[in-house]
Amino acid sequence: MKRILVVLALVATLGLTAWTLVNNKKEVEEKVYKPNADQKVGVRTAVAELRNLSQETEFLGSFLPNREIEIRPQAGGQIIALPIEEGQAVGSGRLIAKLDDDQLKYQIEAAQVTLEGYQNDLKRYENLVKGDATPAVNLERTQLSIRSTQAQIKQLQKQIANTTITTPFSGIITEKMVEKGSVVSVGSPIAKVTDISTLKLVVQIPEKAINQFHVGQTLPIETEVYPDAHFSGRISMIAAQGDAAHNYPVEITVSNSSKNLLRAGMYGSIANTNNVKSQTLAIPRQAIIGSAKEPQVYVVENGKAILKSVEIGATTNDYYEITKGLKAGDQIVTSGQINLQNGTLVVAQ
């Protein structure tokens, strides 16, 4: 009797457990979301069409001054005049500094007195030589002394000219290294003059793109500091040798503008458009799903999203060339693929 009761209790327990599991399964299934097969999913689409594929590449560089020079005197002495300030615009031939030249002037005055004495001796020797009163060698020595003194005077005059230091070209004083009263030696820097009337935009071009450029080519230039301004430059130099990373410096000459003044050290960029293919079937990159080896797209046919495998060719930043799997005019899904399955009803938004 006890065994029968135990068996009955065990069967009742198992039955209750089974009923509970079935009941819980029904409740869970009721809570799980079941998509409505008749509900249409909103997607964005584009049309596969023939187009010219082009790749636009941007290269960043820095502006360098057209000319820049450190002014170094060819004479030494004390600076008695220095009429410049940093940031000042100066024209060609503008006085930068004047060195004390009094000592040189005194030396010229002494040399001129000596020259005058030799010239008087020459006249006397010429008369004496005619009367055979003195050897002709005295006349020749006096003539040589006159020529030597004249050369000495020219050297002193050149040294005096070197005490006046001027700008070799127009530009801006970007650095002043001395002050009035300083004593400078030959070759010591006094100031730096920078010419930015024309700038050189230096851009590093990789080896694979260098053949897209040539000397004399005109390119549009954009800058960060003047985003709405349009500049144009001409390629003036392409380096014959690249660096260790196989980049080649390209110099682009740009005329500066008083309205939008460019300065040396600013960033500038050029964009070069390279035609990849002409009139080829292409779709936006966003339409491709799956891997690069097995690309797929959803094509809208009769209101349904049909998953198709395709083959891709050339690529750009925005488009893929389709070599197999689509035809011109096919409507392909570019956004909303995450909500789609093969055969899902869709509506283009």
Secondary structure, 3 states (H helix, E strand, C coil): CHHHHHHHHHHHHHHHHHHHHHHHHHHHHHHCCCCCCCCCEEEEEEECEEEEEEEEEEEEEEEEEEEEEEECCCCCEEEEECCCCCCCEECCCCEEEEECCHHHHHHHHHHHHHHHHHHHHHHHHHHHHHCCCCCHHHHHHHHHHHHHHHHHHHHHHHHHHHCEEECCCCEEEEEECCCCCCEECCCCCCEEEEEEEEEEEEEEEEHHHHHHCCCCCEEEEEECCCCCCCEEEEEEEECCCCCCCCEEEEEEEEECCCCCCCCCCCEEEEEEEEEEEEEEEEEEHHHCEECCCCEEEEEEECCEEEEEECEEEEECCCEEEEEECCCCCCEEEEECHHHCCCCEEEEEC
